[in-house]
Structure formats: structure tokens, C-alpha cells
Amino acid sequence: MATWPDIVAPSGLNEEKIKGQIKNDFESGYVSSRAKWTRSRKKFELSWDAMSSTDKATLETFFDANLGDTFTWTHPSENADYTVRFSEDTINADYKKGSIGYWQVSLVLEEV
């Protein structure tokens, strides 16, 4: 299994906990629901305010090689390893011209 590349840590991290449910609406107005899974999973939205072109190229190479596969990613604040995959088929990157000369990048990882 691949390991997340050695690039600058994200400047932003949004974490979402997912635990699905099954819900049935009855004609009488009652609702029945239960957990869909016994375990919860997490979704991580990573963002970088100022990523170098070199790190962006490394990230894109990793993305191209591992889209659809699972890999190990270390949570930057928990220092815990997660087995994740790319949740979406895209990496968003905006070039910031001028004195900055860096990329604003974001992507979403999903625990498997």
C-alpha cells in the first residue's frame, strides 16, 4: 500500500465523521431508523494556502498513481495513521500570482 508523499503539511483541515443510517417513513407519519453500519468513518478536506509548484507536482503525481486505490495518510494533529482513498476525482488548485507565487490547493480524503 502506498504512503502519502512527503510534502508540506496542510494549512487547513476540515474533518467530518460519517455514520450512515437507514430511515423508513410510514404513511401514518411515524419514522423508523437504525444505524446503517456498525462503525463510523471520517472524511478529511485538506487545504494549502501556499503550496510550492514542486510540492504540487509531487501531489499530482501521487494522485495520478493512486486514484482508486487506498493508501496510508498520517493525520497532522493526531499523528495517527488512517487508511484512506481520494474521495473525489479532482484536486483543486488556484495559482496566486504576484509576490506569493504559490498555489492554493484543496482535496478530500475518505477513510475506508
N, CA and C of each residue as an Amber inpcrd file, in Angstrom:
protein
   336
   0.8490000  -1.1730000   0.0000000   0.0000000   0.0000000   0.0000000
   0.8960000   1.2370000   0.0000000   0.4970000   2.2210000  -0.7760000
   1.2630000   3.4620000  -0.8970000   1.1470000   4.3020000   0.3860000
   2.0870000   5.2130000   0.5450000   2.0980000   6.1390000   1.6710000
   2.0580000   7.5610000   1.1370000   1.3260000   8.4140000   1.8160000
   1.1870000   9.8210000   1.4510000   2.5650000  10.4310000   1.1800000
   2.7070000  11.2560000   0.1520000   4.0220000  11.8120000  -0.1940000
   4.5400000  12.8050000   0.8510000   5.8250000  13.0130000   0.8270000
   6.4860000  13.9380000   1.7470000   6.3910000  15.3570000   1.1840000
   5.2710000  16.0070000   1.5050000   5.0450000  17.3910000   1.0850000
   4.6980000  18.2130000   2.3160000   4.6390000  19.5220000   2.1540000
   4.3160000  20.4150000   3.2610000   2.9570000  20.0380000   3.8450000
   2.8320000  20.1260000   5.1760000   1.5760000  19.7990000   5.8540000
   0.4800000  20.7810000   5.4440000  -0.7700000  20.3390000   5.4030000
  -1.8470000  21.2460000   5.0210000  -2.0010000  22.3820000   6.0250000
  -2.3940000  23.5510000   5.5220000  -2.6360000  24.6830000   6.4120000
  -4.0550000  24.6580000   6.9500000  -4.9170000  23.8850000   6.3130000
  -6.2940000  23.7470000   6.7720000  -6.7320000  22.2990000   6.7160000
  -7.5600000  21.8960000   7.6890000  -8.0720000  20.5340000   7.7440000
  -9.4890000  20.5780000   8.2870000 -10.4300000  20.1140000   7.4790000
 -11.8170000  20.0050000   7.9090000 -12.1220000  18.5200000   8.0240000
 -12.6020000  18.0970000   9.1810000 -12.8470000  16.6780000   9.4370000
 -14.3450000  16.4440000   9.6170000 -14.8570000  15.4110000   8.9670000
 -16.2760000  15.0790000   9.0380000 -16.4020000  13.6070000   9.4240000
 -17.2240000  13.3260000  10.4330000 -17.4580000  11.9450000  10.8430000
 -18.7230000  11.4480000  10.1520000 -18.6400000  10.2410000   9.5650000
 -19.7440000   9.6920000   8.7980000 -20.2000000   8.3840000   9.4360000
 -21.4830000   8.2940000   9.7050000 -22.0880000   7.0300000  10.1240000
 -23.4940000   7.0280000   9.5540000 -23.6900000   6.2380000   8.5260000
 -24.9590000   6.2230000   7.8150000 -26.1020000   5.6460000   8.6290000
 -27.3040000   5.9860000   8.2000000 -28.4890000   5.4330000   8.8240000
 -29.5040000   5.0410000   7.7490000 -30.3240000   4.1000000   8.0890000
 -31.4290000   3.6970000   7.2340000 -32.6930000   4.2330000   7.8810000
 -33.5060000   4.9160000   7.1040000 -34.6940000   5.5830000   7.6330000
 -35.9000000   5.1880000   6.7980000 -36.9640000   4.7920000   7.4550000
 -38.2130000   4.4340000   6.7880000 -39.3250000   5.3480000   7.2670000
 -39.9570000   6.0340000   6.3390000 -41.1170000   6.8660000   6.6610000
 -42.3850000   6.0560000   6.4090000 -43.2680000   6.0450000   7.3920000
 -44.5250000   5.3270000   7.2520000 -45.6470000   6.2950000   6.8920000
 -46.6690000   5.7790000   6.2340000 -47.7920000   6.6220000   5.8180000
 -48.5130000   7.2440000   6.9990000 -48.4390000   6.6200000   8.1660000
 -49.1180000   7.1520000   9.3460000 -48.3610000   8.3160000   9.9800000
 -47.1760000   8.6430000   9.4380000 -46.4050000   9.7610000   9.9670000
 -45.2690000   9.3520000  10.8830000 -45.1770000   8.0830000  11.2160000
 -44.0950000   7.6050000  12.0660000 -42.8350000   7.3640000  11.2380000
 -41.7190000   7.3440000  11.9340000 -40.4320000   7.1000000  11.2920000
 -39.7020000   6.0100000  12.0630000 -39.0900000   5.0990000  11.3340000
 -38.2510000   4.0700000  11.9270000 -36.8510000   4.2370000  11.3480000
 -35.8270000   4.1880000  12.2070000 -34.4650000   4.3240000  11.7030000
 -33.5100000   3.4690000  12.5270000 -32.3770000   3.1520000  11.8920000
 -31.3260000   2.4170000  12.5740000 -30.0050000   2.7500000  11.8990000
 -28.9200000   2.4720000  12.5890000 -27.5990000   2.7020000  12.0100000
 -27.4000000   1.7790000  10.8170000 -26.8290000   2.3140000   9.7550000
 -26.5810000   1.5330000   8.5540000 -25.3300000   0.6660000   8.7180000
 -24.3450000   1.1840000   9.4360000 -23.0920000   0.4860000   9.6780000
 -22.8100000   0.4590000  11.1670000 -21.9700000  -0.4850000  11.5780000
 -21.6020000  -0.5530000  12.9950000 -20.4240000   0.3550000  13.3090000
 -19.6750000   0.7360000  12.2870000 -18.5120000   1.5980000  12.5280000
 -18.6790000   2.9210000  11.7890000 -18.0750000   3.9420000  12.3260000
 -18.0980000   5.2430000  11.6510000 -16.7970000   5.4170000  10.8630000
 -16.8450000   6.3050000   9.8970000 -15.6690000   6.6340000   9.0940000
 -15.4970000   8.1430000   9.1150000 -14.3290000   8.5930000   8.6650000
 -14.0600000  10.0250000   8.6180000 -13.7390000  10.4700000   7.2040000
 -14.0700000  11.7210000   6.9530000 -13.7390000  12.3680000   5.6860000
 -12.8820000  13.5810000   6.0450000 -11.8010000  13.7840000   5.3030000
 -10.8610000  14.8630000   5.6010000 -10.7300000  15.7730000   4.3820000
 -11.0460000  17.0430000   4.5520000 -10.8130000  18.0190000   3.4880000
  -9.5250000  18.7510000   3.8300000  -8.5080000  18.5590000   2.9920000
  -7.2060000  19.1790000   3.2140000  -7.0690000  20.3980000   2.3260000
  -6.4460000  21.4460000   2.8500000  -6.2120000  22.6350000   2.0340000
  -4.8570000  23.2370000   2.3720000  -4.2710000  23.8400000   1.3740000
  -2.9840000  24.5170000   1.4950000  -3.1570000  25.9290000   0.9610000
  -2.7590000  26.9290000   1.7500000  -2.8360000  28.3240000   1.3100000
  -1.6700000  28.6960000   0.4120000  -0.5250000  28.0530000   0.6080000
   0.6740000  28.3990000  -0.1520000   1.5200000  27.1580000  -0.3920000
   1.1900000  26.4220000  -1.4640000   1.9480000  25.2250000  -1.8130000
   2.8880000  25.5460000  -2.9720000   4.1170000  25.0910000  -2.8650000
   5.0890000  25.3340000  -3.9330000   4.7250000  24.5100000  -5.1700000
   5.2250000  24.9220000  -6.3070000   4.9850000  24.1810000  -7.5510000
   5.5820000  22.7810000  -7.4800000   6.7000000  22.6280000  -6.7610000
   7.3380000  21.3210000  -6.6100000   6.4410000  20.3770000  -5.8190000
   5.9000000  20.8430000  -4.6670000   5.0000000  20.0090000  -3.8720000
   3.7120000  19.7070000  -4.6300000   3.2290000  20.6790000  -5.4030000
   2.0150000  20.4580000  -6.2020000   2.2580000  19.3550000  -7.2280000
   3.3930000  19.3890000  -7.8880000   3.7260000  18.3570000  -8.8750000
   3.8360000  16.9800000  -8.2020000   4.4440000  16.9280000  -7.0140000
   4.5590000  15.6750000  -6.2670000   3.1740000  15.1400000  -5.9070000
   2.3040000  16.0270000  -5.4350000   0.9400000  15.6410000  -5.0730000
   0.1700000  15.1370000  -6.2920000   0.2900000  15.8190000  -7.4090000
  -0.4160000  15.4000000  -8.6240000   0.0870000  14.0490000  -9.1340000
   1.3800000  13.7980000  -9.0340000   1.9380000  12.5060000  -9.4260000
   1.3890000  11.3980000  -8.5320000   1.3200000  11.6710000  -7.2230000
   0.7560000  10.7060000  -6.2740000  -0.7190000  10.4610000  -6.5740000
  -1.4580000  11.5250000  -6.8610000  -2.8780000  11.4350000  -7.2040000
  -3.0730000  10.5600000  -8.4430000  -2.2980000  10.8190000  -9.4860000
  -2.4100000  10.0440000 -10.7270000  -2.1070000   8.5630000 -10.4980000
  -1.1410000   8.2780000  -9.6460000  -0.7250000   6.8980000  -9.4030000
  -1.6600000   6.1550000  -8.4540000  -2.4120000   6.8760000  -7.6000000
  -3.1640000   6.2120000  -6.5390000  -4.6680000   6.4640000  -6.5470000
  -5.1900000   7.1960000  -7.5120000  -6.6350000   7.4130000  -7.5830000
  -7.3210000   6.0600000  -7.7620000  -8.2720000   5.7620000  -6.9040000
  -8.9740000   4.4850000  -6.9430000  -8.3830000   3.4430000  -6.0140000
  -7.1980000   3.6940000  -5.4770000  -6.5520000   2.7730000  -4.5390000
  -6.5620000   3.3640000  -3.1340000  -6.2290000   2.5530000  -2.1650000
  -6.0940000   3.0380000  -0.7960000  -4.6210000   3.2940000  -0.4960000
  -4.3980000   4.1690000   0.4840000  -3.0370000   4.4920000   0.8890000
  -3.0530000   4.9560000   2.3370000  -1.8830000   5.0450000   2.9340000
  -1.7470000   5.4710000   4.3240000  -1.4930000   6.9670000   4.3900000
  -2.2670000   7.6420000   5.2190000  -2.1210000   9.0860000   5.4460000
  -2.0460000   9.3170000   6.9480000  -1.1130000  10.1500000   7.3840000
  -0.9560000  10.4660000   8.8000000  -1.6370000  11.7890000   9.1050000
  -2.5870000  11.7390000  10.0450000  -3.3200000  12.9350000  10.4760000
  -2.3260000  13.8960000  11.1240000  -2.2650000  15.1560000  10.6650000
  -1.2240000  16.0660000  11.1630000  -1.3320000  16.4530000  12.6340000
  -2.5410000  16.4870000  13.2060000  -2.6360000  16.8820000  14.6120000
  -2.7320000  15.6810000  15.5550000  -3.2910000  14.5680000  15.0900000
  -3.4120000  13.3670000  15.9280000  -2.1790000  12.4830000  15.8380000
  -1.3910000  12.6490000  14.7660000  -0.2430000  11.7940000  14.4790000
  -0.6570000  10.3150000  14.4040000  -1.8980000  10.0740000  13.9570000
  -2.4350000   8.7210000  13.7910000  -2.5200000   8.4020000  12.3060000
  -2.2540000   7.1410000  11.9570000  -2.3270000   6.7110000  10.5670000
  -3.7450000   6.2660000  10.2220000  -4.2090000   6.6820000   9.0560000
  -5.5130000   6.2830000   8.5330000  -5.3030000   5.6380000   7.1720000
  -6.1020000   4.6290000   6.8720000  -6.1550000   4.0740000   5.5260000
  -7.2620000   4.8220000   4.8050000  -6.8810000   5.5410000   3.7460000
  -7.8110000   6.4370000   3.0590000  -7.7360000   6.2280000   1.5460000
  -8.6280000   6.9080000   0.8640000  -8.6230000   6.9830000  -0.5980000
  -9.0150000   8.4040000  -0.9620000  -8.7540000   8.7930000  -2.2010000
  -9.2320000  10.0820000  -2.6660000 -10.7450000   9.9790000  -2.8070000
 -11.4610000  10.8690000  -2.1580000 -12.9180000  10.8320000  -2.1660000
 -13.4920000  11.3650000  -3.4650000 -12.7750000  12.2680000  -4.0980000
 -13.2470000  12.8840000  -5.3290000 -12.2450000  12.6350000  -6.4510000
 -12.6810000  12.8790000  -7.6540000 -11.8320000  12.6650000  -8.8250000
 -11.0220000  13.9020000  -9.1930000 -10.9470000  14.8640000  -8.2940000
 -10.2840000  16.1250000  -8.6120000  -9.3930000  16.6110000  -7.4700000
  -8.4050000  17.4010000  -7.8560000  -7.6330000  18.2340000  -6.9330000
  -7.8680000  19.6630000  -7.4140000  -8.2600000  20.5410000  -6.5110000
  -8.4810000  21.9430000  -6.8730000  -7.2110000  22.7360000  -6.6050000
  -6.7610000  23.4970000  -7.6040000  -5.5400000  24.2910000  -7.4550000
  -5.7200000  25.6470000  -8.1190000  -5.4400000  26.7110000  -7.3670000
  -5.5050000  28.0810000  -7.8760000  -4.1370000  28.7220000  -7.7050000
  -3.5900000  29.2380000  -8.7920000  -2.2860000  29.8860000  -8.7410000
  -2.4430000  31.3180000  -8.2590000  -1.6320000  31.7090000  -7.3020000
  -1.6590000  33.0630000  -6.7560000  -0.4320000  33.8090000  -7.2580000
  -0.6640000  34.6490000  -8.2560000   0.4110000  35.3960000  -8.8950000
   0.8570000  36.5520000  -8.0020000   1.9610000  37.1310000  -8.3410000
   2.4570000  38.2830000  -7.5880000   3.5940000  37.8840000  -6.6800000
   3.6480000  38.5270000  -5.5330000   4.7680000  38.2790000  -4.6300000
   4.6940000  36.8900000  -3.9960000   3.5110000  36.2930000  -3.9970000
   3.3660000  34.9780000  -3.3700000   3.9370000  33.9000000  -4.2890000
   3.4070000  33.7560000  -5.4820000   3.8950000  32.7630000  -6.4310000
   3.6780000  31.3290000  -5.9920000   2.6140000  31.0890000  -5.2410000
   2.3130000  29.7550000  -4.7470000   0.9040000  29.3430000  -5.1630000
   0.5770000  28.0860000  -4.8990000  -0.7270000  27.5210000  -5.2380000
  -1.5950000  27.3670000  -3.9930000  -2.8880000  27.6600000  -4.1420000
  -3.8790000  27.2910000  -3.1350000  -4.4820000  25.9790000  -3.6280000
  -4.3630000  24.9400000  -2.8100000  -4.7490000  23.5920000  -3.2310000
  -5.7180000  23.0020000  -2.2050000  -6.6840000  22.2170000  -2.6870000
  -7.5780000  21.5020000  -1.7780000  -7.9740000  20.1640000  -2.4020000
  -8.2390000  19.2050000  -1.5200000  -8.6880000  17.8760000  -1.9350000
  -9.3810000  17.2180000  -0.7540000 -10.0650000  16.0960000  -1.0330000
 -10.8050000  15.3910000   0.0130000 -10.3560000  13.9360000   0.0660000
 -10.0410000  13.4720000   1.2800000  -9.6990000  12.0800000   1.5360000
 -10.8260000  11.4480000   2.3370000 -11.0370000  10.1410000   2.1490000
 -12.0920000   9.4410000   2.8590000 -11.5300000   8.1500000   3.4350000
 -11.7790000   7.9440000   4.7320000 -11.3380000   6.7130000   5.3900000
 -12.0880000   5.5190000   4.8070000 -11.3940000   4.4050000   4.6590000
 -12.0360000   3.1970000   4.1290000 -12.1680000   2.1330000   5.1990000
